[in-house]
């Protein structure tokens, strides 16, 4: 696994016809074709997750959750 992640992992929360994305981790595309996901420590995640390559949202700035 490379040290640099290839994908963002986001939690999707829907409110009516709007969707809000919160970055909850990173993912790496491995040579075997599988994706390895790492969720940030001490974070409980449930619901829908989206794993997307960084360049899919070139103008989208993800802010860390404190």
Secondary structure as UniProt FT lines:
FT   STRAND          7..15
FT   TURN            16..17
FT   STRAND          18..29
FT   TURN            31..32
FT   STRAND          35..39
FT   TURN            41..42
FT   STRAND          48..53
FT   HELIX           54..57
FT   TURN            58..59
//
